[in-house]
Amino acid sequence: MKRVAILISGGGSNMLALLASMNTTPGCMPVLVVSNDPNATGLARAAAQGVPVTAVDHRSFGKDRSGFEAALIAQLSAAKPDILCLAGFMRILTPEFVRVFEGRMLNIHPSLLPKYPGLNTHERALAAGDAEAGCTVHEVTADLDAGPILGQARVPILPDDTADTLSARVLVQEHLLYPMVLHRFATGQKDPIFA
Ligand code: GRF
């Protein structure tokens, strides 16, 4: 049984998809949902399912990024996770943090990496006139959005798409891809899947 901690910053729709999959697919169990924002609505959604939740407010650390990360590591380590899933987690993690969990930390990014690392991925795909977009689950390494790819899902970009309509279409695929990749990763399968 792999113990899974999930890190969120907002609504946690990917977190909910991961929790639902852990309820139905054996092999993984959620041990903590933690957010950098105590007001993240995903915290209440996780607590409503009986999952332990906590918050480490990055704002109370000001510019002390390592202080924030030390507090985050303390919370995470107490839960003894085997796997960490970043799910809509919007803080950039330092190489020191990554080193503690490297090899067992996943992230979902709303683009077909290596295209469009960073923010505003849908706006950038639209501006580029791309025919398709999608999402990527990858291992987290010290290089932002650049770790080994574990899975990707593609969607078409339609002529009248806006960033909102495209992100909604991609989000549907995120909710399918992330659980599939988590359960594969939990059983040691690291060859990428392309949905
Ligand atoms: C999603 O686009 C996801 O790809 C990105 O954050 C956005 C919100 O995710 N990582 P969630 O709804 O909070 O899971």
Boltz pocket constraint, residues with backbone or C-beta under 6 A from the ligand:
constraints:
  - pocket:
      binder: B
      contacts: [[A, 8], [A, 9], [A, 10], [A, 11], [A, 12], [A, 13], [A, 14], [A, 15], [A, 86], [A, 87], [A, 88], [A, 89], [A, 108], [A, 109], [A, 110], [A, 135], [A, 167], [A, 171], [A, 174]]
      max_distance: 6.0
